[in-house]
Amino acid sequence: MSRIIPHLKYKIQHKYRWFLAIGILSCYFIVTLAQPAYAMHIMEGFLPPQWAIFWWIVALPFFALGLRRLHRITTENPELKLLLGLAGAFTFVLSALKIPSVTGSCSHPTGTGLGAVLFGPLAMSVLGTLVLLFQALLLAHGGLTTLGANAFSMAIVGPIVAYWLYRLIIPTGKQRLAIFLAASIADLTTYVVTSVQLALAFPAATGGVMASFGKFASIFALTQVPLAISEGLLTVLVWNWLSNYGSQELEALQLIKQER
């Protein structure tokens, strides 16, 4: 017994050192890569007022439900608070990275798939919205007037797609494939929804909304598809790490599955 206790202490300390390292690395990326970005985040003042208000109205109910979900998670399992912070940090770092695309624009990952699989889409609607809020205030990435639209695409629709895709595939026993597809498709869905939002706000003079959607979607297509694949692979790597060092938290969430 005397040998087991020091071993458990070492394992716990080792796990929290990893969490601390991820936090420090996240801060490094946030500080060193902070610069204005005009990508899948719709920038401040870009949407007409009526559309900015509309997306705020659509997003707020999900945020309210998400707060209830987070309260329930932290009340029933207080030990999951650190994992919640990790999911938020993962989203912050990935969605703050911008990669040049065509026509002077840029693309970026979203990082919402991991949190959606861990805690569900409602919890991720709050984490994702807070991430977008801090990015708008600290990095000039997105904006306050367009926060509702950006939250709907990245923090609401993306996580919903990730969660249900994961639930659809997990009965096959291929958990890592389910995580990869959940993260990748959530990324692509966010970009598609943003293109729809821009097309609705700025329909083309010839061809209307559909023509405008094709124009906006094609801007990011070349870089967003490989980005989505890369995000899926990275999310699987993080999941493998969590399986080794955060197995107790995953067991609490009933997410430990045997691969077939």
Wavefront OBJ file of the C-alpha trace (Angstrom):
o trace
v 0.000 0.000 0.000
v 2.853 2.367 0.859
v 4.290 1.830 -2.626
v 0.985 2.373 -4.407
v 0.232 5.779 -2.881
v 3.478 7.471 -4.097
v 2.865 5.975 -7.536
v -0.646 7.465 -7.657
v 0.661 10.836 -6.495
v 3.304 10.786 -9.225
v 0.715 9.890 -11.875
v -1.609 12.716 -10.786
v 1.242 15.238 -10.656
v 2.469 14.109 -14.082
v -1.008 14.517 -15.578
v -1.430 18.048 -14.210
v 2.028 19.018 -15.428
v 0.844 18.118 -18.913
v -2.279 20.253 -18.469
v -0.099 23.151 -17.277
v 2.230 22.733 -20.257
v -0.715 22.904 -22.648
v -1.943 26.056 -20.914
v 1.469 27.737 -21.223
v 1.741 26.695 -24.870
v -1.729 28.096 -25.497
v -0.729 31.455 -23.996
v 2.410 31.482 -26.158
v 0.428 31.000 -29.360
v -2.163 33.573 -28.315
v 0.464 36.242 -27.623
v 2.841 35.576 -30.499
v 0.201 35.030 -33.166
v -2.182 37.788 -32.133
v -2.987 39.870 -35.191
v -6.130 40.984 -37.021
v -7.666 38.142 -38.988
v -10.477 38.156 -41.490
v -11.323 34.559 -42.113
v -14.254 32.331 -41.267
v -14.826 34.762 -38.395
v -16.925 37.525 -39.960
v -15.216 40.791 -39.060
v -16.694 43.643 -37.052
v -19.279 45.735 -38.879
v -19.264 43.564 -41.993
v -22.841 42.284 -41.742
v -25.849 44.575 -42.298
v -27.491 45.462 -38.940
v -30.621 43.375 -39.554
v -28.574 40.233 -40.187
v -26.263 40.892 -37.222
v -29.312 41.183 -34.953
v -30.950 38.121 -36.508
v -27.972 35.852 -35.776
v -27.721 37.194 -32.229
v -31.370 36.251 -31.664
v -30.807 32.771 -33.111
v -27.660 32.133 -31.053
v -28.820 33.359 -27.622
v -31.184 30.430 -26.791
v -28.373 27.931 -27.421
v -26.065 29.941 -25.163
v -28.676 29.969 -22.382
v -29.210 26.216 -22.638
v -25.454 25.738 -22.690
v -25.073 27.607 -19.407
v -27.541 25.205 -17.793
v -25.630 22.258 -19.226
v -22.292 23.562 -17.920
v -23.795 24.153 -14.484
v -25.031 20.573 -14.405
v -21.654 19.173 -15.518
v -19.652 21.126 -12.942
v -22.145 20.376 -10.162
v -22.288 16.634 -10.764
v -18.596 16.209 -11.667
v -16.463 19.063 -10.260
v -13.306 17.201 -11.297
v -14.174 17.878 -14.956
v -13.584 21.633 -14.666
v -9.961 21.286 -15.755
v -10.984 19.247 -18.780
v -13.553 21.918 -19.664
v -10.768 24.484 -19.566
v -8.622 22.279 -21.792
v -11.436 21.977 -24.351
v -11.838 25.764 -24.360
v -8.091 26.363 -24.684
v -7.878 23.867 -27.554
v -10.623 25.746 -29.398
v -9.030 29.120 -28.661
v -5.612 28.183 -29.954
v -6.726 26.384 -33.105
v -9.293 28.986 -34.144
v -6.794 31.801 -33.541
v -4.357 30.378 -36.077
v -4.874 31.784 -39.551
v -3.470 30.395 -42.783
v -3.406 32.502 -45.966
v -5.971 31.524 -48.585
v -6.767 32.885 -52.034
v -7.848 36.467 -52.839
v -6.045 37.815 -49.764
v -8.322 36.067 -47.276
v -7.406 33.310 -44.814
v -8.664 30.081 -43.319
v -8.300 28.529 -39.876
v -9.240 25.418 -37.891
v -12.075 25.608 -35.353
v -11.148 23.135 -32.607
v -14.763 22.605 -31.527
v -15.007 18.902 -32.359
v -13.079 17.778 -29.276
v -15.269 19.693 -26.825
v -18.440 18.554 -28.580
v -17.436 14.899 -28.211
v -16.425 15.378 -24.584
v -19.282 17.504 -23.259
v -21.915 17.730 -25.979
v -22.933 20.592 -28.289
v -24.747 22.704 -25.683
v -21.700 23.011 -23.435
v -19.589 23.782 -26.483
v -21.952 26.590 -27.496
v -20.866 28.460 -24.352
v -17.170 27.597 -24.581
v -17.071 28.456 -28.286
v -18.915 31.743 -27.806
v -16.573 32.785 -24.991
v -13.611 31.910 -27.214
v -15.042 34.097 -29.980
v -15.695 36.929 -27.519
v -12.108 36.947 -26.236
v -10.737 36.704 -29.776
v -12.840 39.692 -30.823
v -11.658 41.739 -27.835
v -8.002 40.652 -27.713
v -7.068 39.641 -31.248
v -9.365 41.737 -33.459
v -10.517 38.366 -34.793
v -14.222 38.591 -35.606
v -16.273 41.244 -33.838
v -18.942 42.048 -31.284
v -21.711 42.916 -33.734
v -20.985 39.728 -35.678
v -20.529 37.577 -32.566
v -23.976 36.032 -32.967
v -23.284 34.965 -36.547
v -19.817 33.623 -35.739
v -21.128 31.789 -32.681
v -23.918 30.196 -34.695
v -21.534 28.809 -37.307
v -18.565 27.802 -35.132
v -19.931 27.307 -31.608
v -23.404 25.941 -32.388
v -23.772 24.249 -35.775
v -20.221 22.865 -35.896
v -20.447 21.168 -32.475
v -23.951 19.821 -33.207
v -22.676 18.156 -36.381
v -19.564 16.850 -34.573
v -21.563 15.378 -31.699
v -24.174 13.595 -33.783
v -21.642 12.338 -36.298
v -19.633 10.876 -33.422
v -22.782 9.256 -31.993
v -23.617 7.846 -35.413
v -20.218 6.215 -35.960
v -19.337 5.085 -32.419
v -21.614 1.971 -32.509
v -19.211 0.532 -35.111
v -16.526 0.467 -32.404
v -14.161 2.705 -34.400
v -13.801 5.495 -31.860
v -10.752 7.193 -33.360
v -12.377 7.271 -36.784
v -15.484 8.780 -35.182
v -13.382 11.483 -33.511
v -11.457 12.218 -36.705
v -14.620 12.623 -38.781
v -16.402 14.597 -36.057
v -13.586 17.165 -35.862
v -13.040 17.348 -39.631
v -16.678 17.648 -40.654
v -17.374 20.174 -37.865
v -14.617 22.344 -39.350
v -16.032 22.068 -42.877
v -19.595 22.656 -41.668
v -18.550 25.882 -39.966
v -17.070 27.176 -43.194
v -20.193 26.170 -45.170
v -22.524 27.888 -42.683
v -20.414 31.052 -42.755
v -20.625 31.040 -46.547
v -24.425 30.729 -46.288
v -24.555 33.618 -43.822
v -22.539 35.861 -46.134
v -24.586 34.807 -49.153
v -27.851 35.660 -47.390
v -26.505 39.064 -46.379
v -24.947 39.825 -49.768
v -26.854 38.061 -52.579
v -25.316 38.431 -56.027
v -26.980 40.772 -58.501
v -27.057 37.867 -60.956
v -27.894 34.474 -59.520
v -28.926 35.691 -56.077
v -28.057 33.784 -52.922
v -26.851 30.607 -54.642
v -24.391 32.452 -56.858
v -23.139 34.414 -53.877
v -22.760 31.204 -51.843
v -20.655 29.633 -54.598
v -18.427 32.695 -54.619
v -17.878 32.808 -50.858
v -17.481 29.033 -50.507
v -14.876 28.830 -53.265
v -12.709 31.438 -51.515
v -11.813 29.058 -48.680
v -12.247 25.675 -50.354
v -8.604 25.225 -51.415
v -7.202 25.617 -47.903
v -10.141 24.592 -45.709
v -10.343 20.956 -46.849
v -6.704 20.108 -45.959
v -7.105 22.154 -42.781
v -10.127 20.089 -41.785
v -8.189 16.858 -42.345
v -5.271 18.194 -40.310
v -7.600 19.238 -37.500
v -9.132 15.766 -37.448
v -5.703 14.136 -37.134
v -4.613 16.561 -34.401
v -7.818 15.941 -32.460
v -7.171 12.199 -32.565
v -3.646 12.787 -31.206
v -5.054 14.882 -28.352
v -7.631 12.172 -27.696
v -4.861 9.558 -27.461
v -3.080 11.765 -24.954
v -6.265 12.184 -22.921
v -6.785 8.423 -22.962
v -3.369 8.005 -21.307
v -3.345 10.917 -18.860
v -7.022 11.779 -18.396
v -8.623 8.348 -18.332
v -10.475 9.057 -15.078
v -12.180 12.089 -16.616
v -13.080 10.135 -19.759
v -14.490 7.335 -17.616
v -16.627 9.892 -15.762
v -17.973 10.983 -19.142
v -18.407 7.330 -20.184
v -16.185 7.880 -23.213
v -13.734 5.013 -22.802
v -14.453 2.620 -25.671
v -12.659 -0.480 -26.899
v -11.593 -0.277 -30.540
v -12.840 -3.090 -32.783
l 1 2 3 4 5 6 7 8 9 10 11 12 13 14 15 16 17 18 19 20 21 22 23 24 25 26 27 28 29 30 31 32 33 34 35 36 37 38 39 40 41 42 43 44 45 46 47 48 49 50 51 52 53 54 55 56 57 58 59 60 61 62 63 64 65 66 67 68 69 70 71 72 73 74 75 76 77 78 79 80 81 82 83 84 85 86 87 88 89 90 91 92 93 94 95 96 97 98 99 100 101 102 103 104 105 106 107 108 109 110 111 112 113 114 115 116 117 118 119 120 121 122 123 124 125 126 127 128 129 130 131 132 133 134 135 136 137 138 139 140 141 142 143 144 145 146 147 148 149 150 151 152 153 154 155 156 157 158 159 160 161 162 163 164 165 166 167 168 169 170 171 172 173 174 175 176 177 178 179 180 181 182 183 184 185 186 187 188 189 190 191 192 193 194 195 196 197 198 199 200 201 202 203 204 205 206 207 208 209 210 211 212 213 214 215 216 217 218 219 220 221 222 223 224 225 226 227 228 229 230 231 232 233 234 235 236 237 238 239 240 241 242 243 244 245 246 247 248 249 250 251 252 253 254 255 256 257 258 259 260
